[in-house]
Amino acid sequence: MISESTKQRICIKFCFKIEKTATETYQLLQWVIHKCLTGFVELKKVEPPLKATPHSGRPSTLRNEEMIAKVRTFVHNNRRLTVREIADDCGICVGSCEAILTDDLHIKRVCAKFVPRLLTDDQREQCQTISRDLFEQSCEDVQFLKNTVTGDESWVYRYDPETKRQLSQWRGPTSLQPKKGRQLRSKIKVVLLAFFWFRGYRTPRVCSRWANS
């Protein structure tokens, strides 16, 4: 692709070769630009705007129902596969595979969302029960929250083996975003203790001893 400055230099060099002066070259360039603008305006008045007409085009042999079902099966079996891995398993090119995933299956690759920790069903039910009981007690006793000290302890890991990008999965438009627990196994970890009450928070305390996982 030739840039506009290169085109202008070619025209100026041509005028220089035929022994035109700088003033004559400038006048010729102005005349050419004026003719182009005039012709463009006339064509715009006469010619209808160009529209894309439907045509048969090249037959699609890769984006058929059988291949779409095959790609859907691979994604459902392992949602962490990359586009290239799916394309290699299905025997199609990367462009066709990406078109099937986005246009036909309407799915996209979503990174995992960081959460404090991944709870089991029993843990979630227990948290819900305790929260309901505490709420009922706070409604019955106005001094309940002022006499309550909350605290928690957590293992702080030195590093996370996997990133959010490594845990990204193929998800549909109505699917939930996958989650990634921050606290995964690592070689070194430390205990962090924190306590809160109605006047503020107590200084968090970190356990001085390191523990190997």
N, C-alpha and C positions, 0 to 999 in steps of 0.2 A: 504494500500500500504506500503510494507516494504521498508525502505530506504537501500541504499547500505552499509552504515556503520553497520546497524543492521545485514544484511546478512553476512558481514565479521566477525562480532563478533560471529555469530552462527557457522560458519565454524571453527573459532579458538577454540571455546568452545568444539566442537566435537573432534578436534584433542587433546585437553587437556584431555578430558575424556578417550580417548584411549591411554593415556600416551605417546604422541608424544612430542618431545622437540620443543623449539622455532625455531631452525634451520630446523628441519624436517617439521614443520608446514609451514614455509615460502616456502620451496621447493615444498611441495604439492600444495600450492596455486598458485605458479608460473606454475607448470605443468598443473593445471586445466585451467588457463587463456590461456596458449599456445594452449591447445587442443581446447578451444572454438574459438580462433582466426583462427586456421587452419580449423576447420569444417565450420566456417562462410565463409571463402574464397572459399572452395570447393563447398559449396552449391550455392554461388553466381555465379560460373562458369557454373554449371549444371542446376540449377532451373531457370525458367523464372521469371521475376518480377511479383508480384501479382497485379492483376487488378480487379477493381470492376466489377462484372458481373451483368447485369440487372436481376431483379427478381420482381415478383409480389408484395411481401410484404403484409403488412397489408392494407386492403382496407380503403380508406379515406372516411368517412361518414360526415365529418364536413366541409371540404374545397370543396364543390360543388358549382355549379353556383348559386343555390338558396341562399346558405348561403353568398356567396360573394356579391350578390346583396343586401341582407339584411344588411350586414355590411356597404356597400356603402351608403345605405339610412340613417342609423343612423349617419354616419359621416357627410353627407351633411346637415342633420337637425340640428346637434349641433357639431361643430368642436372642442369644448373644452372637450369632453368626454375623459376619460382615457381608457386605454386598458381594465382594469378590468370592468369598467362600461359598455363598449360595449359588452364584453364577457358575462356579467350577463344579459344584455338585450336580447342578441341573444341566450342565453342558451348553450354556448360553453365554452371550457376551454381557459385560457389566452394564452397558447402557440399557439393554432389554430387561435385565433383571431389576435395575433401579426403576424403570418405567412400570414394571408389573407391581413392585412394592408400593410406589407412590400413587400411580394413576388407577390401577385396577384393584389393589387390596386396600388402598387408602390408609397405609400405616407409615410410621416414621420412627426413627431411632431416637429414643429418649434416654437421657442420662439418669442415673439413680439419684434420689434425693437423700441428703444427709438427715438422719434422725438420731436422737440421743442413744437409743438402743432399740432393738427389735424384740417386742414382747410376744409371748405365746398367748393363746386364747384364754387360758386360765389366769394369767397375769393381768390381762386387760379386764377380765370380769371382776377380779379381786380389786383392782384400782377403782373400777366403777362403783362397787359396793362400798368401799371405804369412803370415797368422795361423797356418796349419797348420805352416809351416816354422819359425816362431819358437817355437811350442810344442814341437816336436820337439827343437830345439836347447836349450831350457831344461830339458828332461827329461834330456838327455845331459850338460849342463854346469851344475853348481849355481851357478857364479859368472857365468852368462850374463846374468841379469837385473841383477846389480849393475854390470856393465860396459856396460849398455845405456842410452843416452840417447835418449829419444823427443821428437819435436818436430813441430809442425804450423804451418802458416800459413793464414790465412783472411781473406777480404775482408769487412770490416764495412761494411754499407751504411747510409746515413743514414736511410732509410725504406723501408717495404714498400708498393708501389703497391696491393696487394689485401689485404683482411683475410680471416680465416678464414670469416666469415659470407658474404662475397662468393664464396668458393670452395666453399661447401656444395653437396652433391649429394644426389640421391635414391638411397637404398641400401636393399636388403632386409635381413632379420634376419640372414642368414648372410654378407652382403657385407663386405669389408674397408673400414675407414675410409679416405677419401681423404687424401692427404698434400700438404703445402704446404712447399716449400723456403723457409727463412728468407732465403736470399741471392738476392734478385732484383735486376734492374737498377735502378739509381737514378743520379741525376746525380753524386753525390759518394760516394766510398768510401775506406777506408783499410785497410792491411794490418796484421793482428795476428799476431805470432809468439810461440809459447809452447813451452817445453822442460821435460821431466820426467825425473827419474832416481830411484833407489831411496831417496835421502835426502830427497826432497821435490820441490819445483818451483823452477825458476828464474823470476825476475821476467819477466813477459811484456813484450815489446818491441813498441811500436807504431811503424810507419813514419811519419816526420814529414811526408812529402810526401803530399798529397792527389792522387788521380787521378780524372779525369773518365771516366765510362763511355762 
